[in-house]
Amino acid sequence: MSTEEICFLSAVELAQAIRARKLSAVEVMRAHLAQIERVNPKVNAIVTLTAEQALQDAQAADAALARGDQVGPLHGLPVGYKDLTETKGIRTTFGSPIFKDNVPQHDALVVERMKKAGAITIGKTNTPEFGAGSQTFNKVFGETANPYDLTKTCGGSSGGGAVALACGMTPLADGSDLGASLRNPASFCNVVGMRPSIGRVPSYPAKIAWNTLGVPGPMGRTVQDVALQLSVMAGFDSRAPTSIAQGGSQFAAPLTRDFKGTRIAWSIDLGGLPFETQVTNAVAPQRKTLESIGCLVDDATPDFTDADEIFKVFRALEFEAKHGRTLDQHRALMKDTVVWNIEEGRKLTGAQIAAAEVKRTALYQRLHRFMEKYEFLLLPTMQVAPFDIKKPYIDEINGIKLPTYIDWMKSCYYITVTGYPAISVPCGFTPEGLPIGLQIVGRHQDDLGVLQLGYAFEQATGFGKRRVALA
C-alpha cells in the first residue's frame, strides 16, 4: 500500500490490518511520519514530534504480535495529543511562552488509557494559549492553517488535532472542549469531534476536579473512529469525582440503528442567534437526509434564556481558578484575552455565582422537559464558516457586533452549559469549498445515541470522504 492509502485508512481499518498482520505497526508509523514530513510544514499542526521513540514503540508493537500477546483495541495506532494534554517526558507547553520548556513527569489519564490500549504517541498538536479561543495560534509555535484553505483558520482549541486528522498525519487525536474546542475545529476541518457527557471521560490530574464545563474527548475522521477511541477513553476513575460509573465497552459495539420514528428537534439558528448565510445554506438541505433515514423532524428550539450569562460566569470563574496565580507571576507573557477572562473571574461576586447556579438548574430542567419529546436536538455546529487566519476572533456576524472574543461560539457553548453530549459531523461545504459541520445533541448521558445518529448521517451523506488537495 502507498503512504497515502495507509494514512487515509480509518483507525478501525488500520487497527484491524495491524492485528491481522496485513500491515505492520512499523509500516503504519513510517507512512504517517512521511506524511508529517511532507504536509506538516504547510499547516503547522504537529508542534512536537516524537519520531524516534514512536518507531521504537512500533517495533515493540510488532514484536508483541509476533509473540502472540494479547493486544489492545488501538494496538500500533499513531495518535497526536493536544498540547494541553500532559504527556510524560514529552514537552507540553499549553501554547504559552511561560511553559515553552515544560516537560511533565506524568501522563494525563486519557494518555494512560490510550497507551494501555496500544496507541503510540507520535507527537503533540497545536492549540491556542491555554486553549482560550477557537482559533489556533500562539507565541510558541505560531498559527495552524486550515488545510482546505491555508489563508483560513482551522478553529480551536483542538485545532492542531483536527488538521492532523484531515491531512492524514494521524488516524486519531485527542482534544478537550470547554466552549467549542472539539466541535469547532471538527466543523472547520471536515472531521468528527465529540464533546462527551460530563464525567464520561474522566479528567485527571485536574486543578478543578468538580469542573463541569471542560471535558476531554475524541476526534477522528469517521464517527466509528471516534466511538473506538471513546471506548478506550471512557470509564470510571475515583480520582475524578464527576466520572460516570460505566465502562466504555458500549461504544465498541456496531453503531447501526433503525431511526424510523425518532423525533428530532431541528433548529437552524437556535432561536435567533446570528448565523452566516453560507452556514445555514449548507446545513438546511440536510433536514431531508434525516427524514430519509426515518426521523420525524420538527422545527423546534429549547428555551436557552440565561445560557450566555451562565457560561460566562463559570468560564470566568474557571479561568481565575486555573490561571490566576500564573497571571500574578507572568502577566506580561499572557495574551490579552486570557488576562481579560481571568480578571472577569476576579470581579465575580458570590451573588453572581449563586444566581448562575440557580439559573443553570432552571435551564437544565427546561431542556430536560424539551428532550422528553425529542430524542435529539440538531443545529449548525458553528455560526460562521472558517475565517481569515490573521483574525484572532469574530467580532461581528451579519452586522451584529459581538462584545467579547467568545460570543461567536454561542451555538456550541449554549450546549456546554447543559452538560449534554454533542458531536460535530461533516455536513457540507460553502461555495468556496470550506467545511461546515452539523451538531447533534443527545439526551442526558446518551453518548451512544449521539454516535449512532452521527454514524447514520455520515453514512447517508459521505461529506467526510472529501480530502484536502495538499494531503
C-alpha positions as CSV (number, residue, x, y, z in Angstrom):
1,M,0.0,0.0,0.0
2,S,1.1,3.5,-0.7
3,T,1.7,6.1,2.1
4,E,-1.5,7.9,1.1
5,E,-3.5,4.7,1.2
6,I,-2.2,3.8,4.6
7,C,-2.7,7.3,6.0
8,F,-6.3,7.6,4.9
9,L,-7.5,4.2,6.2
10,S,-9.8,4.7,9.1
11,A,-8.5,4.0,12.6
12,V,-10.8,1.0,12.7
13,E,-9.4,-0.4,9.4
14,L,-5.8,0.3,10.5
15,A,-6.2,-1.5,13.8
16,Q,-7.8,-4.5,12.1
17,A,-4.9,-4.6,9.5
18,I,-2.3,-4.4,12.2
19,R,-3.9,-7.2,14.3
20,A,-4.3,-9.4,11.2
21,R,-0.6,-8.6,10.4
22,K,-1.6,-7.3,6.9
23,L,0.3,-4.2,7.9
24,S,3.0,-3.9,10.5
25,A,2.9,-1.1,13.1
26,V,6.3,0.0,11.7
27,E,4.9,0.4,8.2
28,V,2.0,2.4,9.6
29,M,4.2,4.6,11.7
30,R,6.7,5.2,8.8
31,A,3.8,6.1,6.5
32,H,2.5,8.7,9.0
33,L,5.9,10.1,9.7
34,A,6.4,10.5,5.9
35,Q,3.1,12.3,5.7
36,I,4.0,14.6,8.5
37,E,7.3,15.4,6.9
38,R,5.6,16.3,3.6
39,V,2.5,18.1,4.8
40,N,3.1,19.5,8.3
41,P,5.3,22.4,7.1
42,K,2.3,23.7,5.2
43,V,-0.2,23.6,8.1
44,N,1.8,23.5,11.4
45,A,-0.5,21.1,13.1
46,I,2.1,18.9,14.9
47,V,4.4,21.0,17.0
48,T,6.4,18.4,18.9
49,L,7.3,15.2,17.0
50,T,8.4,12.1,18.8
51,A,9.5,10.2,15.7
52,E,12.4,8.1,17.1
53,Q,10.5,6.9,20.1
54,A,7.4,6.3,18.0
55,L,9.3,4.0,15.7
56,Q,10.8,2.1,18.7
57,D,7.3,1.7,20.1
58,A,6.0,0.5,16.7
59,Q,8.8,-2.2,16.6
60,A,7.8,-3.3,20.1
61,A,4.1,-3.5,19.0
62,D,5.1,-5.8,16.1
63,A,7.2,-7.9,18.4
64,A,4.2,-8.3,20.8
65,L,2.0,-9.6,17.9
66,A,4.7,-11.9,16.8
67,R,4.8,-13.4,20.3
68,G,1.1,-13.9,20.2
69,D,0.5,-11.4,23.1
70,Q,-3.0,-10.1,23.8
71,V,-3.2,-6.6,22.5
72,G,-5.5,-3.6,23.0
73,P,-8.0,-2.2,20.5
74,L,-5.7,0.7,19.5
75,H,-2.6,-1.5,19.1
76,G,0.0,0.1,16.9
77,L,-2.1,3.2,16.0
78,P,-0.3,6.6,16.0
79,V,-2.0,9.3,18.0
80,G,-1.3,13.0,18.4
81,Y,-2.1,14.6,21.8
82,K,-3.3,18.1,22.2
83,D,-0.6,20.4,23.7
84,L,-2.8,20.9,26.7
85,T,-2.8,17.2,27.5
86,E,0.1,16.3,29.8
87,T,2.5,13.7,28.4
88,K,5.3,12.2,30.5
89,G,8.7,13.1,29.2
90,I,7.3,15.0,26.2
91,R,7.2,18.8,26.1
92,T,3.7,20.2,26.9
93,T,3.6,23.9,26.6
94,F,-0.2,24.7,26.9
95,G,0.5,27.1,24.0
96,S,2.2,29.5,26.4
97,P,5.7,31.0,26.4
98,I,5.6,30.6,30.2
99,F,5.6,26.9,29.7
100,K,7.6,26.6,26.5
101,D,10.1,24.2,28.1
102,N,7.7,22.3,30.4
103,V,8.2,18.6,30.4
104,P,5.6,16.8,32.6
105,Q,6.6,13.9,34.8
106,H,3.3,12.1,34.4
107,D,0.7,11.3,31.7
108,A,-2.8,12.6,31.8
109,L,-5.4,9.8,32.5
110,V,-6.5,9.8,28.8
111,V,-2.9,9.2,27.7
112,E,-2.5,6.4,30.2
113,R,-5.7,4.7,28.8
114,M,-4.7,5.2,25.2
115,K,-1.3,3.8,25.8
116,K,-2.7,0.8,27.6
117,A,-4.9,0.2,24.6
118,G,-1.9,0.1,22.4
119,A,-1.8,3.6,20.9
120,I,1.6,5.0,20.1
121,T,2.4,8.7,20.7
122,I,3.5,10.4,17.5
123,G,3.6,14.0,18.9
124,K,1.8,17.0,20.3
125,T,-0.8,19.0,18.3
126,N,-1.1,22.8,18.3
127,T,-3.5,24.7,20.5
128,P,-4.2,28.4,21.4
129,E,-2.7,29.7,24.6
130,F,-4.3,27.8,27.5
131,G,-6.9,26.6,25.0
132,A,-8.5,30.1,25.0
133,G,-10.4,31.0,21.9
134,S,-11.5,28.9,18.9
135,Q,-8.6,30.0,16.7
136,T,-5.3,28.1,16.9
137,F,-2.3,30.3,17.2
138,N,0.2,31.1,20.0
139,K,3.6,32.8,20.5
140,V,5.4,29.5,21.0
141,F,4.6,27.7,17.7
142,G,2.6,30.2,15.6
143,E,-0.6,29.5,13.8
144,T,-2.2,26.4,12.4
145,A,-3.7,26.7,9.0
146,N,-6.9,25.2,7.6
147,P,-5.9,22.6,5.1
148,Y,-8.9,23.4,2.9
149,D,-7.6,26.9,2.5
150,L,-4.3,27.9,4.1
151,T,-5.4,31.5,4.5
152,K,-8.2,30.4,6.9
153,T,-8.3,29.3,10.5
154,C,-8.7,25.7,11.4
155,G,-10.7,26.7,14.5
156,G,-9.7,25.6,18.0
157,S,-8.8,25.0,20.6
158,S,-8.2,21.4,19.4
159,G,-7.2,22.8,16.0
160,G,-3.9,21.0,15.6
161,G,-5.5,17.7,16.1
162,A,-8.3,18.4,13.6
163,V,-5.8,19.4,10.9
164,A,-3.6,16.4,11.6
165,L,-6.6,14.2,11.0
166,A,-7.7,16.0,7.9
167,C,-4.2,15.7,6.4
168,G,-3.7,12.0,7.2
169,M,-0.9,12.7,9.6
170,T,-2.6,10.8,12.4
171,P,-5.6,8.4,12.4
172,L,-6.7,9.5,15.9
173,A,-6.3,12.7,18.0
174,D,-7.4,13.7,21.5
175,G,-8.8,17.0,22.4
176,S,-10.8,18.9,25.0
177,D,-13.9,21.1,24.9
178,L,-15.0,23.9,27.2
179,G,-16.9,26.2,24.9
180,A,-16.5,24.6,21.5
181,S,-13.0,23.2,21.3
182,L,-13.7,19.7,19.9
183,R,-16.7,20.7,17.9
184,N,-15.4,23.9,16.3
185,P,-12.2,22.6,14.7
186,A,-14.1,19.4,13.6
187,S,-16.6,21.6,11.8
188,F,-13.9,23.8,10.2
189,C,-11.7,20.8,9.1
190,N,-14.3,18.3,7.9
191,V,-13.6,15.8,10.6
192,V,-15.6,14.5,13.6
193,G,-15.2,15.9,17.1
194,M,-17.3,14.8,20.1
195,R,-17.9,16.5,23.4
196,P,-18.9,13.7,25.7
197,S,-21.1,13.9,28.7
198,I,-19.6,15.4,31.8
199,G,-17.6,12.6,33.5
200,R,-17.8,10.2,30.6
201,V,-14.1,10.7,30.1
202,P,-12.5,11.5,33.5
203,S,-10.1,14.3,33.7
204,Y,-7.1,13.6,35.9
205,P,-5.0,15.3,37.2
206,A,-7.1,18.4,37.3
207,K,-6.8,21.7,39.1
208,I,-10.6,21.8,39.4
209,A,-11.8,18.3,39.9
210,W,-15.5,19.3,40.0
211,N,-15.3,21.3,36.8
212,T,-18.5,20.8,34.6
213,L,-17.6,22.9,31.6
214,G,-14.4,21.5,30.2
215,V,-14.2,17.8,29.2
216,P,-11.7,15.6,27.4
217,G,-12.8,13.9,24.3
218,P,-12.1,12.1,21.0
219,M,-11.6,13.3,17.4
220,G,-11.4,11.2,14.2
221,R,-12.1,11.2,10.5
222,T,-15.2,9.0,11.0
223,V,-17.8,8.5,13.7
224,Q,-16.7,4.9,14.1
225,D,-13.2,6.0,14.8
226,V,-14.4,8.5,17.4
227,A,-16.5,5.7,19.0
228,L,-13.5,3.4,19.1
229,Q,-11.4,6.0,20.8
230,L,-14.2,6.8,23.3
231,S,-14.5,3.1,24.2
232,V,-10.9,3.4,25.5
233,M,-11.1,6.9,27.0
234,A,-14.3,6.4,28.9
235,G,-14.7,4.7,32.3
236,F,-14.9,5.4,36.0
237,D,-11.9,6.7,38.0
238,S,-12.4,7.5,41.7
239,R,-9.8,10.3,41.5
240,A,-12.2,12.2,39.2
241,P,-15.4,12.9,41.3
242,T,-17.6,13.6,38.4
243,S,-16.7,10.4,36.5
244,I,-19.6,8.2,35.3
245,A,-19.6,4.7,36.8
246,Q,-19.7,2.9,33.4
247,G,-17.0,1.4,31.2
248,G,-16.5,2.2,27.6
249,S,-17.4,-1.1,26.0
250,Q,-20.8,0.1,24.8
251,F,-19.0,2.4,22.3
252,A,-17.1,-0.5,20.8
253,A,-20.3,-2.2,19.5
254,P,-21.6,-1.6,16.0
255,L,-23.3,1.8,15.6
256,T,-26.0,0.7,13.3
257,R,-29.5,1.6,14.5
258,D,-33.0,2.0,12.9
259,F,-34.1,5.6,13.3
260,K,-37.6,5.2,12.0
261,G,-40.0,7.3,14.1
262,T,-37.2,9.0,16.0
263,R,-38.3,12.5,16.9
264,I,-35.7,15.3,16.2
265,A,-35.8,19.0,17.0
266,W,-34.3,20.9,14.1
267,S,-33.1,24.4,15.0
268,I,-31.3,26.3,12.2
269,D,-30.5,29.3,14.3
270,L,-31.0,28.2,17.9
271,G,-33.9,30.6,18.4
272,G,-32.4,33.7,16.8
273,L,-28.6,33.6,17.1
274,P,-26.9,35.2,14.1
275,F,-25.6,32.7,11.6
276,E,-23.8,33.4,8.3
277,T,-25.9,32.5,5.4
278,Q,-23.3,30.2,3.9
279,V,-23.6,28.1,7.1
280,T,-27.3,27.8,7.1
281,N,-27.4,27.2,3.4
282,A,-25.1,24.2,3.8
283,V,-27.0,22.8,6.8
284,A,-30.6,23.4,5.8
285,P,-30.8,20.8,3.0
286,Q,-29.7,18.0,5.4
287,R,-33.1,18.0,7.1
288,K,-34.3,15.9,4.2
289,T,-31.4,13.5,4.8
290,L,-32.6,12.9,8.3
291,E,-36.2,12.4,7.1
292,S,-34.8,9.9,4.5
293,I,-33.5,7.7,7.3
294,G,-36.8,7.7,9.1
295,C,-36.6,10.6,11.5
296,L,-39.6,12.7,12.4
297,V,-38.1,16.3,12.2
298,D,-39.8,19.3,13.7
299,D,-38.7,22.9,13.8
300,A,-38.2,23.4,17.5
301,T,-35.8,25.2,19.8
302,P,-35.4,24.9,23.6
303,D,-35.6,28.0,25.8
304,F,-31.9,28.9,26.3
305,T,-32.7,32.0,28.4
306,D,-29.7,32.8,30.7
307,A,-27.3,30.4,28.9
308,D,-25.0,33.2,27.9
309,E,-24.7,34.6,31.5
310,I,-24.3,31.1,32.9
311,F,-21.5,30.2,30.6
312,K,-19.6,33.4,31.0
313,V,-19.8,33.3,34.8
314,F,-18.5,29.8,35.1
315,R,-15.9,30.3,32.4
316,A,-14.5,33.3,34.1
317,L,-14.5,31.5,37.5
318,E,-12.6,28.6,35.9
319,F,-10.0,30.9,34.3
320,E,-9.3,32.6,37.7
321,A,-9.1,29.2,39.4
322,K,-6.8,27.7,36.8
323,H,-4.7,30.6,35.7
324,G,-5.0,33.4,38.3
325,R,-1.7,32.6,40.0
326,T,0.1,32.4,36.7
327,L,-1.3,35.9,35.8
328,D,0.1,37.3,39.1
329,Q,3.5,36.0,38.2
330,H,3.7,36.4,34.4
331,R,1.1,38.9,33.2
332,A,3.4,40.3,30.5
333,L,3.7,36.9,28.9
334,M,-0.1,36.2,28.7
335,K,-2.3,37.1,25.8
336,D,-4.9,39.9,26.3
337,T,-8.0,37.7,26.0
338,V,-6.7,35.3,28.7
339,V,-5.9,38.2,31.0
340,W,-9.4,39.6,30.4
341,N,-11.0,36.3,31.2
342,I,-9.1,35.9,34.4
343,E,-9.9,39.4,35.5
344,E,-13.6,38.8,34.8
345,G,-13.4,35.9,37.2
346,R,-11.9,38.2,39.9
347,K,-14.8,40.6,39.5
348,L,-17.4,38.0,40.3
349,T,-19.4,38.2,43.5
350,G,-20.8,35.4,45.5
351,A,-24.3,36.6,44.5
352,Q,-23.4,36.4,40.8
353,I,-22.1,32.9,41.1
354,A,-25.1,31.8,43.2
355,A,-27.5,33.3,40.6
356,A,-25.7,31.5,37.8
357,E,-26.1,28.2,39.7
358,V,-29.8,28.7,40.1
359,K,-30.3,29.7,36.5
360,R,-28.3,26.8,35.2
361,T,-30.5,24.4,37.1
362,A,-33.6,26.0,35.7
363,L,-32.1,25.8,32.2
364,Y,-31.3,22.2,32.6
365,Q,-34.9,21.4,33.8
366,R,-36.4,23.3,30.8
367,L,-34.2,21.4,28.4
368,H,-34.9,18.1,30.1
369,R,-38.6,18.6,29.6
370,F,-38.0,19.6,25.9
371,M,-35.9,16.4,25.4
372,E,-38.6,14.2,26.8
373,K,-40.4,14.9,23.5
374,Y,-37.3,15.0,21.2
375,E,-34.5,12.5,21.4
376,F,-32.1,14.8,19.7
377,L,-31.5,18.5,19.0
378,L,-29.8,19.3,15.7
379,L,-28.3,22.6,14.7
380,P,-25.3,24.0,12.8
381,T,-22.1,23.5,14.8
382,M,-20.7,27.0,14.3
383,Q,-22.3,30.3,13.5
384,V,-19.6,31.2,10.9
385,A,-17.5,29.5,8.3
386,P,-13.7,29.3,8.6
387,F,-12.4,32.9,8.6
388,D,-9.1,34.7,8.0
389,I,-6.3,33.1,9.9
390,K,-4.9,36.6,10.7
391,K,-8.2,37.5,12.5
392,P,-7.9,36.4,16.2
393,Y,-11.7,36.1,16.6
394,I,-15.0,37.1,15.1
395,D,-16.4,40.4,16.4
396,E,-19.4,40.7,14.1
397,I,-21.9,38.4,12.4
398,N,-24.5,39.7,9.9
399,G,-23.8,43.3,11.1
400,I,-24.4,42.4,14.8
401,K,-21.4,43.5,16.9
402,L,-20.2,40.9,19.4
403,P,-18.9,42.2,22.7
404,T,-16.3,39.6,23.7
405,Y,-13.9,37.2,22.0
406,I,-16.1,34.2,22.7
407,D,-19.6,35.5,21.6
408,W,-19.3,33.9,18.1
409,M,-19.4,30.4,19.7
410,K,-22.8,30.6,21.3
411,S,-24.1,27.7,19.1
412,C,-21.7,25.5,21.0
413,Y,-21.3,27.0,24.4
414,Y,-25.1,27.1,25.0
415,I,-24.9,23.3,24.7
416,T,-21.9,23.2,27.0
417,V,-23.9,24.5,30.0
418,T,-26.5,21.8,29.7
419,G,-23.9,19.0,30.2
420,Y,-25.5,17.0,27.3
421,P,-23.3,15.1,24.9
422,A,-22.8,16.6,21.4
423,I,-20.9,15.7,18.3
424,S,-20.0,17.7,15.1
425,V,-20.1,15.7,11.9
426,P,-19.3,16.9,8.3
427,C,-22.4,18.5,6.8
428,G,-21.3,20.1,3.6
429,F,-19.2,23.0,2.2
430,T,-19.5,26.7,1.3
431,P,-19.4,27.7,-2.3
432,E,-15.6,28.3,-1.7
433,G,-15.2,24.7,-0.5
434,L,-14.8,25.4,3.2
435,P,-16.2,22.7,5.5
436,I,-19.4,23.1,7.6
437,G,-20.5,20.9,10.5
438,L,-23.8,19.7,11.9
439,Q,-24.1,19.5,15.7
440,I,-26.0,16.6,17.1
441,V,-27.0,16.9,20.8
442,G,-28.4,14.0,22.7
443,R,-30.2,13.4,26.0
444,H,-28.5,13.3,29.3
445,Q,-25.6,10.9,29.2
446,D,-26.8,9.4,25.9
447,D,-23.4,9.5,24.3
448,L,-24.2,6.2,22.4
449,G,-27.3,7.6,20.8
450,V,-25.4,10.7,19.6
451,L,-22.8,8.4,18.0
452,Q,-25.4,6.3,16.4
453,L,-27.2,9.2,14.8
454,G,-23.9,10.7,13.7
455,Y,-23.0,7.5,12.1
456,A,-26.3,7.2,10.3
457,F,-26.0,10.8,9.0
458,E,-22.4,10.1,7.9
459,Q,-23.3,7.0,6.0
460,A,-26.2,8.8,4.3
461,T,-24.1,11.8,3.1
462,G,-20.4,10.9,2.8
463,F,-19.2,14.5,3.3
464,G,-16.3,13.4,5.4
465,K,-14.8,11.5,2.4
466,R,-13.7,14.7,0.7
467,R,-10.0,15.0,1.2
468,V,-7.9,18.1,1.1
469,A,-5.8,18.6,-2.0
470,L,-2.5,19.1,-0.2
471,A,-2.8,15.8,1.6
